Amino acid sequence: MISSIAVQVLPMTADTEEVIRIVDHVIAYINKSGVNYQVGAFESTLEGDYDQLMDILKNLPKVAAQISDIPVMVYSKINMATDSDVLTIAKKTDKYK
């Protein structure tokens, strides 16, 4: 099934440098997954196969824990369709570039 998810990994610390370090590590993991994604100021959007995206989503807290013992909150929004009518990242945002 074709899907897209928006995800925010929010480390629970006021240390801005540590937040950036953890989030960068999580984004590197997403990049290695091979799915199409776009990083935004508050969240990243991923698109692809539903099961693959859910596997990525469930691993994000574990990925953050690889480099820090700071707890993280993970917020997500999921859009799934059984056909090709899911709007892609490009369809949603290219007009604003």
N, CA, C and O atoms as a GROMACS GRO file, in nm:
protein
  388
    1MET      N    1   0.082  -0.118   0.000
    1MET     CA    2   0.000   0.000   0.000
    1MET      C    3   0.087   0.125   0.000
    1MET      O    4   0.188   0.132   0.070
    2ILE      N    5   0.048   0.220  -0.076
    2ILE     CA    6   0.122   0.345  -0.089
    2ILE      C    7   0.089   0.434   0.031
    2ILE      O    8  -0.027   0.452   0.066
    3SER      N    9   0.193   0.488   0.093
    3SER     CA   10   0.172   0.566   0.214
    3SER      C   11   0.270   0.682   0.223
    3SER      O   12   0.371   0.686   0.153
    4SER      N   13   0.236   0.774   0.311
    4SER     CA   14   0.331   0.877   0.351
    4SER      C   15   0.313   0.899   0.500
    4SER      O   16   0.202   0.888   0.553
    5ILE      N   17   0.423   0.931   0.566
    5ILE     CA   18   0.415   0.964   0.708
    5ILE      C   19   0.496   1.090   0.733
    5ILE      O   20   0.599   1.114   0.670
    6ALA      N   21   0.446   1.168   0.826
    6ALA     CA   22   0.522   1.281   0.877
    6ALA      C   23   0.567   1.238   1.016
    6ALA      O   24   0.488   1.185   1.093
    7VAL      N   25   0.693   1.262   1.048
    7VAL     CA   26   0.746   1.218   1.177
    7VAL      C   27   0.835   1.325   1.237
    7VAL      O   28   0.915   1.389   1.169
    8GLN      N   29   0.818   1.342   1.368
    8GLN     CA   30   0.903   1.434   1.443
    8GLN      C   31   0.963   1.354   1.558
    8GLN      O   32   0.890   1.295   1.638
    9VAL      N   33   1.094   1.354   1.566
    9VAL     CA   34   1.164   1.296   1.680
    9VAL      C   35   1.212   1.412   1.765
    9VAL      O   36   1.292   1.494   1.720
   10LEU      N   37   1.164   1.418   1.888
   10LEU     CA   38   1.191   1.531   1.974
   10LEU      C   39   1.265   1.486   2.100
   10LEU      O   40   1.203   1.435   2.194
   11PRO      N   41   1.397   1.505   2.104
   11PRO     CA   42   1.472   1.472   2.226
   11PRO      C   43   1.428   1.561   2.342
   11PRO      O   44   1.408   1.682   2.324
   12MET      N   45   1.415   1.503   2.458
   12MET     CA   46   1.364   1.574   2.575
   12MET      C   47   1.479   1.638   2.653
   12MET      O   48   1.512   1.597   2.764
   13THR      N   49   1.539   1.739   2.590
   13THR     CA   50   1.648   1.813   2.652
   13THR      C   51   1.645   1.956   2.603
   13THR      O   52   1.598   1.984   2.493
   14ALA      N   53   1.695   2.047   2.684
   14ALA     CA   54   1.707   2.188   2.644
   14ALA      C   55   1.839   2.216   2.575
   14ALA      O   56   1.863   2.327   2.528
   15ASP      N   57   1.926   2.116   2.568
   15ASP     CA   58   2.057   2.130   2.505
   15ASP      C   59   2.041   2.124   2.352
   15ASP      O   60   2.030   2.016   2.294
   16THR      N   61   2.040   2.240   2.290
   16THR     CA   62   2.015   2.249   2.146
   16THR      C   63   2.114   2.168   2.064
   16THR      O   64   2.074   2.102   1.968
   17GLU      N   65   2.240   2.171   2.100
   17GLU     CA   66   2.340   2.094   2.026
   17GLU      C   67   2.311   1.944   2.033
   17GLU      O   68   2.331   1.872   1.935
   18GLU      N   69   2.266   1.897   2.148
   18GLU     CA   70   2.233   1.756   2.163
   18GLU      C   71   2.108   1.719   2.082
   18GLU      O   72   2.101   1.611   2.024
   19VAL      N   73   2.011   1.808   2.080
   19VAL     CA   74   1.892   1.786   1.998
   19VAL      C   75   1.932   1.769   1.852
   19VAL      O   76   1.889   1.674   1.786
   20ILE      N   77   2.014   1.859   1.802
   20ILE     CA   78   2.057   1.854   1.662
   20ILE      C   79   2.136   1.727   1.635
   20ILE      O   80   2.117   1.665   1.530
   21ARG      N   81   2.224   1.688   1.726
   21ARG     CA   82   2.305   1.567   1.707
   21ARG      C   83   2.216   1.443   1.697
   21ARG      O   84   2.238   1.358   1.611
   22ILE      N   85   2.117   1.432   1.784
   22ILE     CA   86   2.028   1.316   1.783
   22ILE      C   87   1.941   1.316   1.658
   22ILE      O   88   1.927   1.213   1.592
   23VAL      N   89   1.883   1.430   1.626
   23VAL     CA   90   1.797   1.439   1.507
   23VAL      C   91   1.878   1.411   1.381
   23VAL      O   92   1.828   1.342   1.292
   24ASP      N   93   1.998   1.462   1.371
   24ASP     CA   94   2.083   1.432   1.254
   24ASP      C   95   2.109   1.282   1.241
   24ASP      O   96   2.112   1.228   1.131
   25HIS      N   97   2.129   1.216   1.354
   25HIS     CA   98   2.152   1.070   1.353
   25HIS      C   99   2.028   0.997   1.302
   25HIS      O  100   2.039   0.902   1.224
   26VAL      N  101   1.911   1.040   1.346
   26VAL     CA  102   1.786   0.980   1.302
   26VAL      C  103   1.765   1.004   1.152
   26VAL      O  104   1.723   0.914   1.080
   27ILE      N  105   1.794   1.125   1.106
   27ILE     CA  106   1.779   1.155   0.963
   27ILE      C  107   1.876   1.071   0.879
   27ILE      O  108   1.840   1.027   0.770
   28ALA      N  109   1.995   1.048   0.928
   28ALA     CA  110   2.090   0.961   0.857
   28ALA      C  111   2.034   0.820   0.844
   28ALA      O  112   2.050   0.756   0.740
   29TYR      N  113   1.968   0.771   0.948
   29TYR     CA  114   1.904   0.639   0.942
   29TYR      C  115   1.794   0.638   0.836
   29TYR      O  116   1.786   0.544   0.757
   30ILE      N  117   1.711   0.740   0.834
   30ILE     CA  118   1.605   0.750   0.733
   30ILE      C  119   1.667   0.751   0.593
   30ILE      O  120   1.618   0.683   0.503
   31ASN      N  121   1.773   0.828   0.576
   31ASN     CA  122   1.841   0.836   0.447
   31ASN      C  123   1.890   0.699   0.401
   31ASN      O  124   1.875   0.663   0.284
   32LYS      N  125   1.948   0.623   0.492
   32LYS     CA  126   1.999   0.489   0.458
   32LYS      C  127   1.887   0.391   0.424
   32LYS      O  128   1.912   0.289   0.360
   33SER      N  129   1.765   0.420   0.466
   33SER     CA  130   1.653   0.328   0.440
   33SER      C  131   1.617   0.321   0.292
   33SER      O  132   1.560   0.222   0.246
   34GLY      N  133   1.650   0.426   0.217
   34GLY     CA  134   1.621   0.427   0.074
   34GLY      C  135   1.485   0.482   0.036
   34GLY      O  136   1.454   0.492  -0.082
   35VAL      N  137   1.402   0.518   0.134
   35VAL     CA  138   1.271   0.575   0.099
   35VAL      C  139   1.286   0.721   0.059
   35VAL      O  140   1.381   0.789   0.098
   36ASN      N  141   1.191   0.768  -0.018
   36ASN     CA  142   1.189   0.909  -0.053
   36ASN      C  143   1.147   0.987   0.072
   36ASN      O  144   1.052   0.949   0.140
   37TYR      N  145   1.218   1.095   0.102
   37TYR     CA  146   1.185   1.174   0.221
   37TYR      C  147   1.224   1.319   0.199
   37TYR      O  148   1.304   1.352   0.111
   38GLN      N  149   1.165   1.404   0.281
   38GLN     CA  150   1.197   1.547   0.279
   38GLN      C  151   1.203   1.595   0.424
   38GLN      O  152   1.111   1.570   0.502
   39VAL      N  153   1.310   1.664   0.457
   39VAL     CA  154   1.327   1.718   0.592
   39VAL      C  155   1.266   1.857   0.597
   39VAL      O  156   1.291   1.940   0.510
   40GLY      N  157   1.187   1.880   0.700
   40GLY     CA  158   1.129   2.012   0.723
   40GLY      C  159   1.181   2.070   0.853
   40GLY      O  160   1.259   2.006   0.924
   41ALA      N  161   1.140   2.189   0.884
   41ALA     CA  162   1.188   2.257   1.004
   41ALA      C  163   1.142   2.189   1.133
   41ALA      O  164   1.213   2.195   1.234
   42PHE      N  165   1.025   2.124   1.132
   42PHE     CA  166   0.972   2.063   1.252
   42PHE      C  167   0.953   1.912   1.241
   42PHE      O  168   0.949   1.842   1.342
   43GLU      N  169   0.943   1.861   1.119
   43GLU     CA  170   0.921   1.719   1.098
   43GLU      C  171   0.973   1.680   0.960
   43GLU      O  172   0.997   1.765   0.874
   44SER      N  173   0.990   1.550   0.942
   44SER     CA  174   1.030   1.498   0.812
   44SER      C  175   0.914   1.417   0.756
   44SER      O  176   0.838   1.356   0.831
   45THR      N  177   0.901   1.417   0.624
   45THR     CA  178   0.796   1.342   0.557
   45THR      C  179   0.861   1.231   0.475
   45THR      O  180   0.955   1.256   0.398
   46LEU      N  181   0.810   1.109   0.492
   46LEU     CA  182   0.862   0.993   0.421
   46LEU      C  183   0.749   0.937   0.337
   46LEU      O  184   0.633   0.946   0.375
   47GLU      N  185   0.783   0.878   0.222
   47GLU     CA  186   0.679   0.814   0.142
   47GLU      C  187   0.730   0.683   0.086
   47GLU      O  188   0.848   0.668   0.056
   48GLY      N  189   0.637   0.588   0.072
   48GLY     CA  190   0.673   0.457   0.020
   48GLY      C  191   0.573   0.351   0.063
   48GLY      O  192   0.457   0.381   0.090
   49ASP      N  193   0.620   0.228   0.070
   49ASP     CA  194   0.538   0.115   0.109
   49ASP      C  195   0.500   0.126   0.258
   49ASP      O  196   0.585   0.156   0.342
   50TYR      N  197   0.374   0.102   0.288
   50TYR     CA  198   0.323   0.116   0.425
   50TYR      C  199   0.405   0.035   0.526
   50TYR      O  200   0.448   0.089   0.628
   51ASP      N  201   0.426  -0.093   0.499
   51ASP     CA  202   0.499  -0.178   0.593
   51ASP      C  203   0.642  -0.131   0.613
   51ASP      O  204   0.692  -0.133   0.726
   52GLN      N  205   0.708  -0.089   0.507
   52GLN     CA  206   0.844  -0.038   0.519
   52GLN      C  207   0.847   0.088   0.605
   52GLN      O  208   0.936   0.104   0.689
   53LEU      N  209   0.752   0.178   0.584
   53LEU     CA  210   0.748   0.301   0.663
   53LEU      C  211   0.720   0.271   0.810
   53LEU      O  212   0.777   0.336   0.898
   54MET      N  213   0.633   0.175   0.838
   54MET     CA  214   0.604   0.140   0.977
   54MET      C  215   0.726   0.078   1.045
   54MET      O  216   0.750   0.100   1.164
   55ASP      N  217   0.804   0.000   0.970
   55ASP     CA  218   0.929  -0.055   1.026
   55ASP      C  219   1.025   0.058   1.061
   55ASP      O  220   1.088   0.056   1.167
   56ILE      N  221   1.037   0.155   0.973
   56ILE     CA  222   1.124   0.270   0.999
   56ILE      C  223   1.073   0.345   1.122
   56ILE      O  224   1.151   0.376   1.213
   57LEU      N  225   0.944   0.373   1.125
   57LEU     CA  226   0.885   0.448   1.236
   57LEU      C  227   0.909   0.381   1.371
   57LEU      O  228   0.946   0.447   1.468
   58LYS      N  229   0.888   0.251   1.376
   58LYS     CA  230   0.904   0.182   1.505
   58LYS      C  231   1.049   0.179   1.552
   58LYS      O  232   1.076   0.163   1.672
   59ASN      N  233   1.143   0.193   1.460
   59ASN     CA  234   1.285   0.190   1.496
   59ASN      C  235   1.341   0.326   1.538
   59ASN      O  236   1.450   0.332   1.594
   60LEU      N  237   1.272   0.433   1.511
   60LEU     CA  238   1.328   0.566   1.536
   60LEU      C  239   1.370   0.589   1.682
   60LEU      O  240   1.477   0.644   1.703
   61PRO      N  241   1.290   0.550   1.783
   61PRO     CA  242   1.339   0.568   1.920
   61PRO      C  243   1.465   0.487   1.949
   61PRO      O  244   1.553   0.532   2.021
   62LYS      N  245   1.473   0.368   1.892
   62LYS     CA  246   1.591   0.283   1.910
   62LYS      C  247   1.714   0.345   1.845
   62LYS      O  248   1.824   0.339   1.899
   63VAL      N  249   1.694   0.406   1.728
   63VAL     CA  250   1.804   0.472   1.658
   63VAL      C  251   1.856   0.588   1.742
   63VAL      O  252   1.977   0.605   1.756
   64ALA      N  253   1.766   0.668   1.797
   64ALA     CA  254   1.808   0.779   1.882
   64ALA      C  255   1.884   0.726   2.004
   64ALA      O  256   1.982   0.787   2.047
   65ALA      N  257   1.839   0.615   2.060
   65ALA     CA  258   1.902   0.558   2.179
   65ALA      C  259   2.042   0.501   2.150
   65ALA      O  260   2.118   0.476   2.244
   66GLN      N  261   2.075   0.481   2.024
   66GLN     CA  262   2.209   0.432   1.989
   66GLN      C  263   2.317   0.532   2.030
   66GLN      O  264   2.430   0.493   2.059
   67ILE      N  265   2.283   0.660   2.032
   67ILE     CA  266   2.386   0.761   2.059
   67ILE      C  267   2.360   0.846   2.182
   67ILE      O  268   2.442   0.932   2.216
   68SER      N  269   2.246   0.824   2.250
   68SER     CA  270   2.215   0.907   2.366
   68SER      C  271   2.116   0.836   2.457
   68SER      O  272   2.033   0.759   2.410
   69ASP      N  273   2.126   0.862   2.586
   69ASP     CA  274   2.028   0.808   2.679
   69ASP      C  275   1.917   0.909   2.709
   69ASP      O  276   1.836   0.887   2.799
   70ILE      N  277   1.915   1.018   2.635
   70ILE     CA  278   1.809   1.118   2.651
   70ILE      C  279   1.680   1.061   2.591
   70ILE      O  280   1.681   1.015   2.477
   71PRO      N  281   1.571   1.063   2.666
   71PRO     CA  282   1.444   1.014   2.611
   71PRO      C  283   1.400   1.099   2.492
   71PRO      O  284   1.430   1.218   2.484
   72VAL      N  285   1.330   1.036   2.399
   72VAL     CA  286   1.275   1.109   2.285
   72VAL      C  287   1.125   1.085   2.276
   72VAL      O  288   1.075   0.978   2.311
   73MET      N  289   1.055   1.184   2.230
   73MET     CA  290   0.914   1.171   2.195
   73MET      C  291   0.909   1.159   2.042
   73MET      O  292   0.981   1.230   1.972
   74VAL      N  293   0.825   1.070   1.992
   74VAL     CA  294   0.809   1.053   1.848
   74VAL      C  295   0.662   1.080   1.814
   74VAL      O  296   0.571   1.013   1.864
   75TYR      N  297   0.641   1.179   1.730
   75TYR     CA  298   0.507   1.216   1.686
   75TYR      C  299   0.496   1.183   1.538
   75TYR      O  300   0.588   1.209   1.460
   76SER      N  301   0.382   1.125   1.498
   76SER     CA  302   0.368   1.090   1.356
   76SER      C  303   0.226   1.113   1.307
   76SER      O  304   0.129   1.112   1.383
   77LYS      N  305   0.217   1.134   1.177
   77LYS     CA  306   0.091   1.142   1.105
   77LYS      C  307   0.105   1.045   0.989
   77LYS      O  308   0.208   1.043   0.922
   78ILE      N  309   0.002   0.966   0.964
   78ILE     CA  310   0.010   0.861   0.863
   78ILE      C  311  -0.101   0.880   0.760
   78ILE      O  312  -0.217   0.899   0.795
   79ASN      N  313  -0.062   0.873   0.633
   79ASN     CA  314  -0.157   0.879   0.522
   79ASN      C  315  -0.137   0.753   0.439
   79ASN      O  316  -0.028   0.730   0.386
   80MET      N  317  -0.242   0.672   0.427
   80MET     CA  318  -0.230   0.547   0.354
   80MET      C  319  -0.344   0.535   0.254
   80MET      O  320  -0.456   0.579   0.281
   81ALA      N  321  -0.315   0.477   0.139
   81ALA     CA  322  -0.419   0.453   0.039
   81ALA      C  323  -0.393   0.319  -0.028
   81ALA      O  324  -0.278   0.274  -0.038
   82THR      N  325  -0.499   0.255  -0.073
   82THR     CA  326  -0.485   0.126  -0.140
   82THR      C  327  -0.460   0.142  -0.289
   82THR      O  328  -0.438   0.043  -0.359
   83ASP      N  329  -0.465   0.264  -0.338
   83ASP     CA  330  -0.438   0.288  -0.479
   83ASP      C  331  -0.334   0.399  -0.492
   83ASP      O  332  -0.272   0.436  -0.393
   84SER      N  333  -0.316   0.449  -0.608
   84SER     CA  334  -0.211   0.548  -0.632
   84SER      C  335  -0.255   0.691  -0.608
   84SER      O  336  -0.188   0.784  -0.655
   85ASP      N  337  -0.365   0.713  -0.538
   85ASP     CA  338  -0.416   0.849  -0.518
   85ASP      C  339  -0.354   0.922  -0.399
   85ASP      O  340  -0.392   1.035  -0.370
   86VAL      N  341  -0.260   0.859  -0.330
   86VAL     CA  342  -0.191   0.931  -0.222
   86VAL      C  343  -0.112   1.044  -0.285
   86VAL      O  344  -0.036   1.023  -0.381
   87LEU      N  345  -0.128   1.162  -0.232
   87LEU     CA  346  -0.053   1.274  -0.285
   87LEU      C  347   0.093   1.261  -0.242
   87LEU      O  348   0.121   1.240  -0.124
   88THR      N  349   0.183   1.271  -0.336
   88THR     CA  350   0.325   1.261  -0.306
   88THR      C  351   0.376   1.390  -0.244
   88THR      O  352   0.309   1.493  -0.248
   89ILE      N  353   0.494   1.383  -0.189
   89ILE     CA  354   0.558   1.503  -0.136
   89ILE      C  355   0.566   1.609  -0.244
   89ILE      O  356   0.535   1.726  -0.221
   90ALA      N  357   0.608   1.567  -0.363
   90ALA     CA  358   0.624   1.661  -0.474
   90ALA      C  359   0.492   1.728  -0.510
   90ALA      O  360   0.487   1.849  -0.531
   91LYS      N  361   0.383   1.650  -0.516
   91LYS     CA  362   0.254   1.708  -0.551
   91LYS      C  363   0.207   1.809  -0.446
   91LYS      O  364   0.139   1.906  -0.477
   92LYS      N  365   0.245   1.783  -0.321
   92LYS     CA  366   0.202   1.870  -0.213
   92LYS      C  367   0.286   1.997  -0.200
   92LYS      O  368   0.234   2.101  -0.159
   93THR      N  369   0.414   1.990  -0.236
   93THR     CA  370   0.503   2.102  -0.202
   93THR      C  371   0.576   2.170  -0.318
   93THR      O  372   0.622   2.283  -0.303
   94ASP      N  373   0.587   2.104  -0.432
   94ASP     CA  374   0.665   2.164  -0.542
   94ASP      C  375   0.615   2.301  -0.584
   94ASP      O  376   0.695   2.385  -0.626
   95LYS      N  377   0.486   2.324  -0.575
   95LYS     CA  378   0.430   2.453  -0.617
   95LYS      C  379   0.479   2.569  -0.530
   95LYS      O  380   0.463   2.685  -0.567
   96TYR      N  381   0.536   2.538  -0.414
   96TYR     CA  382   0.583   2.643  -0.324
   96TYR      C  383   0.733   2.670  -0.335
   96TYR      O  384   0.786   2.754  -0.263
   97LYS      N  385   0.801   2.599  -0.424
   97LYS     CA  386   0.945   2.619  -0.438
   97LYS      C  387   0.974   2.736  -0.528
   97LYS      O  388   1.091   2.768  -0.552
   0.00000   0.00000   0.00000
